[in-house]
Amino acid sequence: MSTLPRIVCVGTAALDTIATISRFPGVDDRVEAEQYITAGGGNAATTAVTIARLGVPVEFSGFVGDDEIGDRVVSQLQTEGVGTSFVERRPGARTAQSIILVSQPSAARSIVTYTAEAPSGIPDGFDWVHLDKAGARALHAGWSGSAKVAVDDGNLIPDLDLGLVDLYVPTVQTLRERTGLADVAAAAEHARALGAGSVVATSGSSGSLALDEAGFHVAAALDITPKSTLGAGDVFHGALLAAVVLGKNMSEAIRFANVTAALSCRALDGRSGIPDRAEVEATLTRLPDATTDLQAIAARFGA
């Protein structure tokens, strides 16, 4: 039996339909798909799959419709080793779905999403709770559990109380929007002043920045040629939390998460390219050590 802290990821699970195209269509335009697949998606669900792929036990909690697509979504999670005891199935409701167009060779994407209902609550009995935007609605509903809380703020969550968040993970853009500060270091410090325990801001190929009680940590991204960046943010969140519960310090954790997210971009969908822990550890030798140099923040993130 695992002695690692127990994790539950709360939020969205979906089915993605993904097509690669040579260019994005205009109004009343038509383009032919070069490749067309369906795959599991959803922010919290993909985060949970990442954690499981890295060898850390995890549960998913969220809404799935009482339909054939919901059956597929739940089966995919179970195949990956993600626990589904806290999945909600509601009669007559539909499972979330997304249509994603990926332009090659740039890997740029456009997403159209049918959003499902938010989960009704956050399960008790876990050491860590990871929340995406949908899951955070349950946090706002007055949750008073004892678990540590990690929040994916890649898409700005309205009225988020950072005083409830132990591991706050926005994009650099969202961090600036939330704090009103362009200087990334100052924005991270302000987020901590608002109550966040640790702040980890991501910026794709520019890498990631963290601020915790030990100070600043800046890590470069792994240099790769992506096939698609779909799900890379969700993968980063899962890898970061897995690294934390595996006992890595923040400098180690952001490097670990950067590598995991980068390797996931070698696949068209958001999951099939996710590496296991052994591959991440082997690939880490290709990434420079994290730095605590404040000048590196300005150089990497522009402020």
PASEBA-1860 file (N, C-alpha, C; in nm, 3 decimals):
! residues 303
1> MSTLPRIV> 0.085/-0.120/0.000/0.000/0.000/0.000/0.088/0.125/0.000 ~ 0.052/0.224/-0.082/0.131/0.346/-0.092/0.121/0.428/0.036 ~ 0.235/0.486/0.077/0.237/0.576/0.192/0.245/0.723/0.147 ~ 0.236/0.747/0.017/0.240/0.883/-0.035/0.112/0.957/0.003 ~ 0.119/1.090/0.015/-0.003/1.168/0.040/-0.111/1.140/-0.064 ~ -0.236/1.138/-0.021/-0.347/1.108/-0.110/-0.390/1.235/-0.185 ~ -0.411/1.221/-0.316/-0.446/1.333/-0.402/-0.580/1.307/-0.470 ~ -0.663/1.411/-0.479/-0.783/1.405/-0.562/-0.784/1.529/-0.652
9> CVGTAALD> -0.812/1.508/-0.779/-0.823/1.616/-0.876/-0.971/1.640/-0.903 ~ -1.017/1.761/-0.881/-1.159/1.794/-0.888/-1.184/1.892/-1.002 ~ -1.278/1.858/-1.091/-1.309/1.949/-1.199/-1.363/1.880/-1.322 ~ -1.303/1.910/-1.437/-1.360/1.872/-1.566/-1.297/1.747/-1.624 ~ -1.381/1.658/-1.676/-1.341/1.546/-1.761/-1.419/1.559/-1.891 ~ -1.354/1.531/-2.002/-1.420/1.553/-2.131/-1.367/1.456/-2.234 ~ -1.434/1.454/-2.348/-1.385/1.383/-2.465/-1.347/1.487/-2.570 ~ -1.224/1.477/-2.620/-1.174/1.571/-2.720/-1.180/1.510/-2.859
17> TIATISRF> -1.224/1.589/-2.954/-1.213/1.555/-3.096/-1.111/1.651/-3.156 ~ -1.003/1.596/-3.212/-0.888/1.676/-3.253/-0.860/1.655/-3.401 ~ -0.842/1.764/-3.472/-0.808/1.757/-3.614/-0.687/1.846/-3.642 ~ -0.593/1.795/-3.720/-0.482/1.878/-3.766/-0.516/1.935/-3.902 ~ -0.481/2.062/-3.920/-0.512/2.133/-4.043/-0.391/2.213/-4.088 ~ -0.387/2.249/-4.215/-0.275/2.328/-4.266/-0.291/2.476/-4.237 ~ -0.414/2.520/-4.213/-0.443/2.659/-4.179/-0.580/2.665/-4.112 ~ -0.601/2.769/-4.033/-0.730/2.787/-3.969/-0.832/2.840/-4.070
25> PGVDDRVE> -0.953/2.787/-4.070/-1.053/2.833/-4.166/-1.105/2.972/-4.132 ~ -1.148/3.045/-4.234/-1.213/3.172/-4.214/-1.364/3.154/-4.210 ~ -1.437/3.263/-4.212/-1.583/3.258/-4.210/-1.633/3.192/-4.339 ~ -1.726/3.096/-4.325/-1.783/3.022/-4.437/-1.675/2.952/-4.520 ~ -1.565/2.919/-4.455/-1.452/2.854/-4.522/-1.455/2.703/-4.494 ~ -1.373/2.630/-4.566/-1.363/2.485/-4.547/-1.218/2.442/-4.564 ~ -1.171/2.362/-4.470/-1.038/2.303/-4.482/-1.049/2.154/-4.457 ~ -0.958/2.077/-4.513/-0.957/1.932/-4.493/-0.861/1.896/-4.380
33> AEQYITAG> -0.905/1.804/-4.295/-0.821/1.758/-4.185/-0.713/1.664/-4.237 ~ -0.593/1.683/-4.188/-0.483/1.593/-4.222/-0.482/1.470/-4.131 ~ -0.530/1.490/-4.007/-0.541/1.382/-3.910/-0.659/1.411/-3.820 ~ -0.727/1.305/-3.772/-0.850/1.323/-3.697/-0.858/1.213/-3.591 ~ -0.861/1.252/-3.462/-0.867/1.152/-3.356/-0.961/1.198/-3.246 ~ -1.004/1.105/-3.161/-1.073/1.139/-3.037/-0.989/1.087/-2.922 ~ -0.990/1.162/-2.810/-0.907/1.125/-2.695/-0.966/1.187/-2.570 ~ -0.928/1.134/-2.456/-0.972/1.189/-2.329/-0.914/1.327/-2.306
41> GGNAATTA> -0.993/1.414/-2.242/-0.948/1.549/-2.212/-1.012/1.602/-2.086 ~ -1.010/1.732/-2.072/-1.058/1.796/-1.950/-0.942/1.830/-1.860 ~ -0.945/1.948/-1.800/-0.829/1.995/-1.723/-0.793/1.904/-1.606 ~ -0.884/1.890/-1.510/-0.852/1.811/-1.390/-0.831/1.665/-1.423 ~ -0.906/1.612/-1.521/-0.890/1.471/-1.558/-0.753/1.444/-1.618 ~ -0.705/1.533/-1.704/-0.572/1.514/-1.763/-0.463/1.532/-1.658 ~ -0.484/1.623/-1.564/-0.391/1.637/-1.452/-0.384/1.507/-1.373 ~ -0.500/1.445/-1.348/-0.502/1.319/-1.275/-0.430/1.208/-1.351
49> VTIARLGV> -0.452/1.201/-1.482/-0.383/1.100/-1.565/-0.232/1.119/-1.556 ~ -0.186/1.243/-1.558/-0.043/1.271/-1.546/0.012/1.220/-1.415 ~ -0.057/1.249/-1.306/-0.011/1.205/-1.174/-0.002/1.052/-1.170 ~ -0.104/0.984/-1.224/-0.102/0.837/-1.227/0.011/0.786/-1.314 ~ 0.033/0.848/-1.430/0.139/0.805/-1.522/0.277/0.817/-1.454 ~ 0.289/0.911/-1.363/0.416/0.932/-1.291/0.428/0.844/-1.167 ~ 0.333/0.754/-1.149/0.344/0.655/-1.044/0.293/0.697/-0.908 ~ 0.209/0.802/-0.905/0.155/0.851/-0.778/0.005/0.824/-0.775
57> PVEFSGFV> -0.046/0.761/-0.669/-0.190/0.731/-0.662/-0.275/0.858/-0.664 ~ -0.388/0.854/-0.735/-0.471/0.972/-0.750/-0.614/0.932/-0.781 ~ -0.709/1.015/-0.737/-0.851/0.998/-0.769/-0.897/1.118/-0.851 ~ -1.001/1.097/-0.930/-1.067/1.207/-1.000/-1.207/1.223/-0.945 ~ -1.247/1.348/-0.921/-1.382/1.379/-0.877/-1.438/1.487/-0.969 ~ -1.552/1.458/-1.031/-1.612/1.555/-1.120/-1.737/1.499/-1.183 ~ -1.802/1.583/-1.259/-1.926/1.546/-1.324/-1.901/1.481/-1.459 ~ -1.971/1.371/-1.485/-1.972/1.306/-1.616/-2.116/1.270/-1.648
65> GDDEIGDR> -2.160/1.301/-1.767/-2.298/1.274/-1.804/-2.332/1.126/-1.807 ~ -2.459/1.097/-1.797/-2.507/0.959/-1.803/-2.530/0.922/-1.950 ~ -2.419/0.916/-2.024/-2.427/0.891/-2.167/-2.308/0.804/-2.211 ~ -2.309/0.766/-2.338/-2.203/0.677/-2.389/-2.066/0.744/-2.382 ~ -2.062/0.874/-2.403/-1.935/0.946/-2.394/-1.885/0.945/-2.249 ~ -1.976/0.959/-2.154/-1.937/0.950/-2.014/-1.877/0.815/-1.981 ~ -1.935/0.708/-2.036/-1.879/0.574/-2.016/-1.735/0.567/-2.067 ~ -1.711/0.626/-2.185/-1.577/0.625/-2.243/-1.479/0.704/-2.157
73> VVSQLQTE> -1.522/0.820/-2.109/-1.435/0.904/-2.027/-1.395/0.833/-1.899 ~ -1.491/0.772/-1.832/-1.461/0.700/-1.708/-1.371/0.580/-1.735 ~ -1.398/0.506/-1.842/-1.315/0.391/-1.876/-1.171/0.432/-1.905 ~ -1.152/0.544/-1.973/-1.018/0.592/-2.002/-0.942/0.624/-1.874 ~ -1.009/0.688/-1.779/-0.945/0.719/-1.652/-0.905/0.591/-1.578 ~ -0.995/0.495/-1.576/-0.966/0.370/-1.507/-0.851/0.296/-1.572 ~ -0.843/0.299/-1.704/-0.733/0.233/-1.776/-0.599/0.295/-1.737 ~ -0.599/0.424/-1.709/-0.476/0.494/-1.670/-0.442/0.473/-1.522
81> GVGTSFVE> -0.529/0.407/-1.447/-0.502/0.385/-1.305/-0.554/0.496/-1.216 ~ -0.639/0.583/-1.270/-0.698/0.690/-1.189/-0.823/0.638/-1.120 ~ -0.835/0.661/-0.992/-0.953/0.619/-0.919/-1.075/0.700/-0.959 ~ -1.190/0.635/-0.970/-1.312/0.703/-1.015/-1.428/0.689/-0.916 ~ -1.397/0.662/-0.791/-1.503/0.643/-0.692/-1.585/0.769/-0.669 ~ -1.528/0.885/-0.700/-1.596/1.012/-0.672/-1.648/1.079/-0.799 ~ -1.658/1.002/-0.909/-1.718/1.055/-1.031/-1.869/1.064/-1.013 ~ -1.927/1.176/-1.054/-2.072/1.196/-1.044/-2.136/1.168/-1.181
89> RRPGARTA> -2.239/1.083/-1.183/-2.315/1.057/-1.305/-2.457/1.105/-1.283 ~ -2.503/1.195/-1.370/-2.637/1.252/-1.353/-2.726/1.214/-1.471 ~ -2.838/1.146/-1.444/-2.927/1.101/-1.552/-2.972/1.217/-1.641 ~ -2.968/1.192/-1.773/-3.015/1.290/-1.869/-2.917/1.400/-1.902 ~ -2.803/1.404/-1.834/-2.705/1.509/-1.859/-2.599/1.461/-1.958 ~ -2.530/1.558/-2.020/-2.429/1.528/-2.121/-2.289/1.551/-2.066 ~ -2.197/1.469/-2.113/-2.056/1.484/-2.077/-1.993/1.598/-2.157 ~ -1.898/1.666/-2.095/-1.828/1.775/-2.163/-1.752/1.722/-2.285
97> QSIILVSQ> -1.749/1.803/-2.390/-1.676/1.768/-2.512/-1.606/1.892/-2.567 ~ -1.497/1.869/-2.639/-1.425/1.979/-2.703/-1.390/1.941/-2.846 ~ -1.394/2.039/-2.934/-1.345/2.026/-3.071/-1.221/2.112/-3.082 ~ -1.109/2.052/-3.120/-0.981/2.121/-3.123/-0.921/2.116/-3.262 ~ -0.887/2.231/-3.315/-0.816/2.241/-3.442/-0.672/2.276/-3.414 ~ -0.580/2.195/-3.467/-0.437/2.217/-3.446/-0.373/2.246/-3.580 ~ -0.313/2.363/-3.593/-0.248/2.403/-3.717/-0.104/2.354/-3.719 ~ -0.069/2.281/-3.822/0.068/2.233/-3.838/0.138/2.319/-3.942
105> PSAARSIV> 0.271/2.348/-3.927/0.359/2.292/-3.826/0.374/2.375/-3.699 ~ 0.298/2.483/-3.683/0.318/2.573/-3.569/0.269/2.516/-3.437 ~ 0.179/2.417/-3.440/0.116/2.357/-3.321/0.021/2.453/-3.251 ~ -0.011/2.567/-3.315/-0.114/2.657/-3.261/-0.249/2.587/-3.265 ~ -0.338/2.624/-3.173/-0.466/2.554/-3.166/-0.580/2.649/-3.137 ~ -0.700/2.606/-3.178/-0.825/2.673/-3.143/-0.918/2.568/-3.084 ~ -0.991/2.605/-2.979/-1.073/2.509/-2.905/-1.216/2.560/-2.892 ~ -1.311/2.473/-2.922/-1.452/2.499/-2.897/-1.499/2.396/-2.795
113> TYTAEAPS> -1.556/2.443/-2.685/-1.587/2.353/-2.573/-1.734/2.358/-2.536 ~ -1.792/2.238/-2.514/-1.921/2.227/-2.448/-1.892/2.194/-2.302 ~ -1.922/2.287/-2.213/-1.884/2.272/-2.072/-1.993/2.200/-1.994 ~ -1.951/2.104/-1.916/-2.045/2.030/-1.833/-2.070/2.103/-1.701 ~ -2.160/2.048/-1.623/-2.189/2.105/-1.493/-2.070/2.090/-1.400 ~ -2.060/2.181/-1.304/-1.951/2.175/-1.206/-1.977/2.062/-1.107 ~ -1.871/2.006/-1.048/-1.891/1.904/-0.944/-1.963/1.965/-0.824 ~ -2.036/1.882/-0.753/-2.119/1.934/-0.644/-2.040/1.962/-0.518
121> GIPDGFDW> -1.920/1.909/-0.506/-1.842/1.931/-0.385/-1.702/1.874/-0.397 ~ -1.624/1.888/-0.291/-1.487/1.838/-0.284/-1.483/1.724/-0.185 ~ -1.437/1.606/-0.225/-1.434/1.493/-0.132/-1.341/1.517/-0.013 ~ -1.376/1.461/0.101/-1.291/1.468/0.219/-1.196/1.347/0.222 ~ -1.100/1.353/0.312/-1.012/1.239/0.336/-0.886/1.236/0.252 ~ -0.855/1.347/0.185/-0.735/1.353/0.102/-0.634/1.451/0.162 ~ -0.507/1.431/0.128/-0.402/1.521/0.176/-0.388/1.643/0.086 ~ -0.412/1.622/-0.047/-0.405/1.729/-0.145/-0.530/1.727/-0.231
129> VHLDKAGA> -0.583/1.845/-0.259/-0.693/1.863/-0.353/-0.644/1.954/-0.465 ~ -0.651/1.906/-0.589/-0.618/1.989/-0.704/-0.748/2.033/-0.771 ~ -0.761/2.163/-0.800/-0.883/2.218/-0.856/-0.855/2.291/-0.986 ~ -0.935/2.261/-1.090/-0.932/2.345/-1.210/-1.042/2.451/-1.194 ~ -1.072/2.525/-1.301/-1.169/2.634/-1.291/-1.305/2.584/-1.246 ~ -1.349/2.468/-1.301/-1.478/2.412/-1.260/-1.475/2.364/-1.116 ~ -1.367/2.300/-1.078/-1.354/2.250/-0.941/-1.349/2.362/-0.838 ~ -1.295/2.477/-0.878/-1.284/2.589/-0.785/-1.420/2.642/-0.743
137> RALHAGWS> -1.524/2.614/-0.823/-1.658/2.657/-0.783/-1.699/2.591/-0.652 ~ -1.655/2.467/-0.634/-1.685/2.397/-0.509/-1.609/2.460/-0.392 ~ -1.489/2.510/-0.418/-1.412/2.578/-0.314/-1.485/2.705/-0.271 ~ -1.540/2.777/-0.369/-1.613/2.900/-0.340/-1.744/2.872/-0.265 ~ -1.793/2.749/-0.275/-1.922/2.716/-0.213/-1.911/2.694/-0.063 ~ -1.792/2.716/-0.006/-1.778/2.709/0.138/-1.712/2.583/0.189 ~ -1.629/2.521/0.106/-1.558/2.401/0.151/-1.468/2.433/0.270 ~ -1.464/2.345/0.367/-1.385/2.370/0.488/-1.301/2.249/0.524
145> GSAKVAVD> -1.254/2.176/0.425/-1.173/2.058/0.450/-1.034/2.093/0.499 ~ -0.960/1.989/0.539/-0.826/2.010/0.595/-0.715/1.985/0.494 ~ -0.747/1.940/0.373/-0.645/1.910/0.273/-0.576/2.037/0.225 ~ -0.453/2.019/0.178/-0.385/2.129/0.110/-0.449/2.145/-0.028 ~ -0.452/2.268/-0.077/-0.523/2.299/-0.201/-0.425/2.351/-0.306 ~ -0.429/2.288/-0.424/-0.355/2.335/-0.541/-0.457/2.381/-0.644 ~ -0.434/2.497/-0.705/-0.531/2.554/-0.798/-0.464/2.583/-0.932 ~ -0.528/2.536/-1.039/-0.492/2.565/-1.177/-0.565/2.693/-1.218
153> DGNLIPDL> -0.490/2.803/-1.226/-0.549/2.931/-1.266/-0.501/2.969/-1.406 ~ -0.494/2.869/-1.494/-0.456/2.897/-1.631/-0.560/2.981/-1.702 ~ -0.688/2.954/-1.671/-0.799/3.039/-1.716/-0.849/3.112/-1.594 ~ -0.845/3.243/-1.596/-0.868/3.324/-1.477/-0.996/3.284/-1.404 ~ -0.982/3.247/-1.277/-1.095/3.207/-1.193/-1.147/3.331/-1.119 ~ -1.272/3.370/-1.143/-1.323/3.491/-1.078/-1.326/3.478/-0.926 ~ -1.288/3.586/-0.859/-1.303/3.597/-0.712/-1.232/3.486/-0.636 ~ -1.121/3.436/-0.688/-1.047/3.332/-0.619/-0.983/3.388/-0.492
161> DLGLVDLY> -1.007/3.322/-0.380/-0.948/3.361/-0.252/-0.815/3.289/-0.236 ~ -0.705/3.362/-0.257/-0.573/3.299/-0.250/-0.538/3.256/-0.108 ~ -0.610/3.306/-0.010/-0.587/3.263/0.126/-0.623/3.118/0.151 ~ -0.699/3.058/0.057/-0.737/2.917/0.068/-0.644/2.826/-0.010 ~ -0.544/2.883/-0.078/-0.463/2.808/-0.175/-0.321/2.789/-0.124 ~ -0.278/2.663/-0.117/-0.142/2.632/-0.074/-0.044/2.632/-0.190 ~ -0.089/2.589/-0.307/-0.005/2.585/-0.427/-0.083/2.651/-0.540 ~ -0.049/2.774/-0.570/-0.121/2.854/-0.668/-0.042/2.853/-0.799
169> VPTVQTLR> -0.106/2.803/-0.908/-0.034/2.783/-1.034/-0.109/2.852/-1.148 ~ -0.080/2.980/-1.171/-0.137/3.052/-1.285/-0.040/3.050/-1.402 ~ -0.086/3.094/-1.517/0.008/3.133/-1.622/0.064/3.271/-1.585 ~ 0.174/3.309/-1.647/0.228/3.443/-1.623/0.125/3.549/-1.659 ~ 0.053/3.527/-1.768/-0.050/3.623/-1.809/-0.159/3.636/-1.704 ~ -0.207/3.523/-1.652/-0.312/3.527/-1.550/-0.261/3.591/-1.422 ~ -0.137/3.562/-1.385/-0.079/3.622/-1.265/-0.078/3.774/-1.277 ~ -0.042/3.823/-1.394/-0.042/3.969/-1.416/-0.184/4.024/-1.410
177> ERTGLADV> -0.280/3.954/-1.470/-0.419/4.000/-1.468/-0.473/4.003/-1.325 ~ -0.444/3.900/-1.248/-0.499/3.891/-1.113/-0.442/3.998/-1.022 ~ -0.314/4.028/-1.036/-0.249/4.122/-0.945/-0.246/4.265/-0.998 ~ -0.264/4.280/-1.130/-0.251/4.412/-1.191/-0.109/4.460/-1.202 ~ -0.012/4.370/-1.190/0.129/4.405/-1.194/0.196/4.340/-1.314 ~ 0.269/4.418/-1.392/0.339/4.364/-1.509/0.467/4.293/-1.471 ~ 0.534/4.340/-1.366/0.657/4.276/-1.320/0.623/4.141/-1.257 ~ 0.675/4.035/-1.318/0.634/3.900/-1.276/0.678/3.869/-1.134
185> AAAAEHAR> 0.799/3.911/-1.097/0.846/3.886/-0.961/0.759/3.959/-0.860 ~ 0.727/4.085/-0.889/0.641/4.162/-0.798/0.501/4.102/-0.792 ~ 0.451/4.051/-0.905/0.319/3.989/-0.907/0.317/3.863/-0.822 ~ 0.422/3.782/-0.829/0.429/3.661/-0.748/0.434/3.696/-0.599 ~ 0.511/3.799/-0.566/0.517/3.842/-0.426/0.382/3.893/-0.378 ~ 0.310/3.962/-0.465/0.177/4.012/-0.428/0.079/3.896/-0.407 ~ 0.088/3.792/-0.492/0.001/3.676/-0.477/0.025/3.607/-0.342 ~ 0.150/3.600/-0.302/0.179/3.543/-0.170/0.127/3.632/-0.059
193> ALGAGSVV> 0.137/3.764/-0.078/0.085/3.856/0.023/-0.066/3.843/0.037 ~ -0.133/3.802/-0.072/-0.277/3.780/-0.068/-0.314/3.646/-0.003 ~ -0.214/3.566/0.031/-0.241/3.444/0.105/-0.194/3.315/0.043 ~ -0.153/3.315/-0.085/-0.108/3.191/-0.148/0.017/3.138/-0.079 ~ 0.021/3.007/-0.057/0.138/2.948/0.008/0.261/2.954/-0.080 ~ 0.252/2.891/-0.198/0.358/2.895/-0.299/0.294/2.936/-0.431 ~ 0.369/3.009/-0.513/0.322/3.055/-0.643/0.413/2.998/-0.750 ~ 0.354/2.934/-0.852/0.430/2.883/-0.965/0.363/2.935/-1.092
201> ATSGSSGS> 0.432/3.021/-1.166/0.377/3.081/-1.287/0.443/3.019/-1.409 ~ 0.362/2.983/-1.508/0.412/2.914/-1.627/0.402/3.005/-1.750 ~ 0.494/2.984/-1.843/0.493/3.064/-1.965/0.544/2.984/-2.084 ~ 0.490/2.861/-2.098/0.520/2.779/-2.215/0.669/2.762/-2.240 ~ 0.713/2.798/-2.359/0.852/2.778/-2.398/0.949/2.869/-2.324 ~ 0.895/2.969/-2.247/0.982/3.054/-2.166/1.016/2.991/-2.032 ~ 0.949/2.883/-1.997/0.978/2.815/-1.872/0.881/2.852/-1.762 ~ 0.927/2.841/-1.638/0.840/2.866/-1.523/0.916/2.935/-1.411
209> LALDEAGF> 0.839/3.005/-1.331/0.890/3.081/-1.216/0.815/3.035/-1.092 ~ 0.886/3.016/-0.982/0.823/2.980/-0.856/0.870/3.072/-0.746 ~ 0.782/3.094/-0.650/0.816/3.169/-0.529/0.755/3.096/-0.411 ~ 0.841/3.054/-0.319/0.794/2.992/-0.195/0.872/3.051/-0.079 ~ 0.863/2.987/0.037/0.930/3.043/0.156/1.081/3.050/0.140 ~ 1.137/2.972/0.048/1.282/2.974/0.025/1.325/3.082/-0.074 ~ 1.229/3.145/-0.142/1.261/3.249/-0.238/1.219/3.214/-0.379 ~ 1.283/3.281/-0.476/1.250/3.261/-0.617/1.328/3.143/-0.677
217> HVAAALDI> 1.263/3.078/-0.775/1.324/2.970/-0.852/1.279/2.989/-0.997 ~ 1.371/2.984/-1.091/1.339/3.001/-1.231/1.398/2.883/-1.309 ~ 1.313/2.818/-1.390/1.358/2.701/-1.467/1.324/2.719/-1.614 ~ 1.417/2.682/-1.699/1.396/2.688/-1.844/1.303/2.575/-1.888 ~ 1.243/2.593/-2.003/1.164/2.487/-2.064/1.257/2.393/-2.141 ~ 1.214/2.269/-2.157/1.288/2.174/-2.239/1.271/2.211/-2.385 ~ 1.379/2.215/-2.459/1.374/2.254/-2.600/1.327/2.135/-2.684 ~ 1.207/2.148/-2.738/1.152/2.044/-2.824/1.077/2.108/-2.941
225> TPKSTLGA> 1.047/2.028/-3.041/0.958/2.071/-3.149/0.823/2.006/-3.125 ~ 0.723/2.082/-3.081/0.595/2.021/-3.042/0.512/1.978/-3.162 ~ 0.442/1.868/-3.143/0.339/1.829/-3.241/0.209/1.901/-3.208 ~ 0.182/1.916/-3.079/0.067/1.992/-3.031/0.093/2.027/-2.886 ~ 0.049/2.145/-2.843/0.063/2.184/-2.703/-0.064/2.157/-2.624 ~ -0.159/2.087/-2.683/-0.285/2.057/-2.617/-0.262/1.981/-2.486 ~ -0.315/2.032/-2.377/-0.305/1.965/-2.249/-0.174/1.986/-2.175 ~ -0.079/2.059/-2.235/0.053/2.073/-2.171/0.043/2.142/-2.035
233> GDVFHGAL> -0.047/2.241/-2.024/-0.065/2.306/-1.896/-0.119/2.212/-1.791 ~ -0.216/2.130/-1.829/-0.272/2.032/-1.734/-0.167/1.930/-1.692 ~ -0.083/1.891/-1.786/0.026/1.798/-1.755/0.124/1.862/-1.659 ~ 0.156/1.990/-1.681/0.246/2.060/-1.589/0.190/2.056/-1.447 ~ 0.061/2.085/-1.432/0.000/2.086/-1.299/0.013/1.949/-1.232 ~ -0.013/1.844/-1.308/-0.003/1.710/-1.250/0.138/1.675/-1.211 ~ 0.234/1.708/-1.297/0.374/1.676/-1.270/0.426/1.756/-1.151 ~ 0.384/1.882/-1.142/0.428/1.965/-1.029/0.378/1.908/-0.897
241> LAAVVLGK> 0.250/1.872/-0.890/0.196/1.819/-0.766/0.255/1.682/-0.735 ~ 0.276/1.600/-0.838/0.342/1.470/-0.816/0.482/1.491/-0.758 ~ 0.556/1.587/-0.813/0.690/1.614/-0.764/0.689/1.658/-0.619 ~ 0.592/1.742/-0.583/0.581/1.790/-0.445/0.557/1.674/-0.349 ~ 0.462/1.585/-0.383/0.432/1.475/-0.290/0.543/1.369/-0.290 ~ 0.624/1.367/-0.395/0.740/1.277/-0.397/0.858/1.333/-0.318 ~ 0.842/1.454/-0.264/0.944/1.510/-0.176/1.046/1.600/-0.242 ~ 1.023/1.639/-0.366/1.117/1.727/-0.433/1.100/1.871/-0.383
249> NMSEAIRF> 1.214/1.945/-0.377/1.202/2.086/-0.341/1.150/2.163/-0.462 ~ 1.122/2.293/-0.445/1.056/2.367/-0.550/1.141/2.380/-0.676 ~ 1.271/2.400/-0.662/1.357/2.407/-0.780/1.352/2.277/-0.859 ~ 1.355/2.164/-0.788/1.347/2.034/-0.853/1.209/2.012/-0.914 ~ 1.106/2.057/-0.842/0.968/2.032/-0.886/0.935/2.105/-1.016 ~ 0.978/2.230/-1.030/0.944/2.302/-1.153/1.024/2.249/-1.272 ~ 1.146/2.204/-1.250/1.221/2.141/-1.359/1.153/2.012/-1.402 ~ 1.111/1.932/-1.304/1.042/1.806/-1.330/0.914/1.830/-1.409
257> ANVTAALS> 0.838/1.933/-1.368/0.712/1.964/-1.436/0.737/2.019/-1.576 ~ 0.839/2.103/-1.593/0.872/2.155/-1.725/0.902/2.043/-1.824 ~ 0.982/1.946/-1.781/1.019/1.835/-1.869/0.897/1.749/-1.902 ~ 0.816/1.718/-1.802/0.699/1.634/-1.824/0.604/1.700/-1.924 ~ 0.578/1.828/-1.905/0.487/1.900/-1.995/0.543/1.906/-2.136 ~ 0.672/1.931/-2.150/0.733/1.939/-2.283/0.724/1.806/-2.356 ~ 0.754/1.696/-2.287/0.748/1.565/-2.352/0.606/1.530/-2.395 ~ 0.506/1.579/-2.323/0.367/1.550/-2.360/0.330/1.612/-2.493
265> CRALDGRS> 0.405/1.713/-2.537/0.374/1.784/-2.662/0.417/1.707/-2.786 ~ 0.473/1.589/-2.770/0.513/1.510/-2.886/0.394/1.434/-2.946 ~ 0.278/1.441/-2.883/0.157/1.376/-2.934/0.053/1.478/-2.971 ~ -0.039/1.441/-3.059/-0.144/1.532/-3.101/-0.245/1.558/-2.991 ~ -0.279/1.455/-2.914/-0.374/1.472/-2.805/-0.300/1.511/-2.678 ~ -0.375/1.535/-2.571/-0.315/1.584/-2.448/-0.265/1.478/-2.354 ~ -0.280/1.348/-2.389/-0.245/1.243/-2.293/-0.145/1.139/-2.341 ~ -0.154/1.097/-2.466/-0.074/0.981/-2.507/0.076/1.008/-2.503
273> GIPDRAEV> 0.116/1.135/-2.506/0.259/1.166/-2.500/0.313/1.185/-2.360 ~ 0.227/1.176/-2.258/0.274/1.197/-2.121/0.374/1.088/-2.083 ~ 0.493/1.125/-2.036/0.595/1.025/-2.003/0.572/0.963/-1.866 ~ 0.643/0.854/-1.839/0.644/0.801/-1.703/0.759/0.865/-1.626 ~ 0.769/0.833/-1.497/0.868/0.900/-1.413/1.011/0.870/-1.456 ~ 1.036/0.747/-1.498/1.172/0.710/-1.538/1.218/0.793/-1.658 ~ 1.130/0.814/-1.755/1.168/0.894/-1.871/1.192/1.039/-1.832 ~ 1.110/1.092/-1.742/1.130/1.230/-1.698/1.265/1.244/-1.629
281> EATLTRLP> 1.295/1.154/-1.537/1.421/1.162/-1.464/1.541/1.151/-1.558 ~ 1.530/1.066/-1.659/1.640/1.052/-1.754/1.656/1.178/-1.840 ~ 1.545/1.241/-1.875/1.548/1.359/-1.961/1.592/1.484/-1.887 ~ 1.577/1.486/-1.755/1.615/1.603/-1.676/1.761/1.641/-1.694 ~ 1.846/1.547/-1.733/1.988/1.578/-1.753/2.007/1.677/-1.869 ~ 1.906/1.690/-1.955/1.914/1.783/-2.069/1.873/1.924/-2.031 ~ 1.823/1.945/-1.909/1.771/2.074/-1.868/1.865/2.138/-1.766 ~ 1.900/2.266/-1.785/1.987/2.333/-1.686/1.922/2.336/-1.549
289> DATTDLQA> 2.005/2.348/-1.446/1.952/2.363/-1.312/1.869/2.490/-1.302 ~ 1.772/2.489/-1.210/1.696/2.611/-1.184/1.788/2.715/-1.120 ~ 1.752/2.841/-1.136/1.832/2.950/-1.080/1.746/3.032/-0.985 ~ 1.811/3.100/-0.892/1.742/3.192/-0.801/1.775/3.337/-0.835 ~ 1.840/3.359/-0.949/1.884/3.491/-0.990/1.764/3.575/-1.037 ~ 1.739/3.686/-0.969/1.627/3.772/-1.006/1.644/3.832/-1.146 ~ 1.767/3.850/-1.190/1.789/3.902/-1.324/1.738/3.804/-1.430 ~ 1.744/3.676/-1.396/1.695/3.573/-1.490/1.544/3.585/-1.509
297> IAARFGA> 1.474/3.633/-1.409/1.329/3.652/-1.423/1.299/3.757/-1.528 ~ 1.368/3.870/-1.517/1.346/3.976/-1.616/1.384/3.931/-1.755 ~ 1.494/3.857/-1.764/1.540/3.812/-1.896/1.443/3.712/-1.958 ~ 1.385/3.626/-1.875/1.301/3.518/-1.928/1.157/3.562/-1.947 ~ 1.106/3.648/-1.861/0.963/3.682/-1.864/0.935/3.827/-1.900 ~ 1.038/3.903/-1.926/1.017/4.037/-1.981/0.990/4.146/-1.879 ~ 0.993/4.115/-1.753/0.973/4.219/-1.650/1.028/4.168/-1.519
END
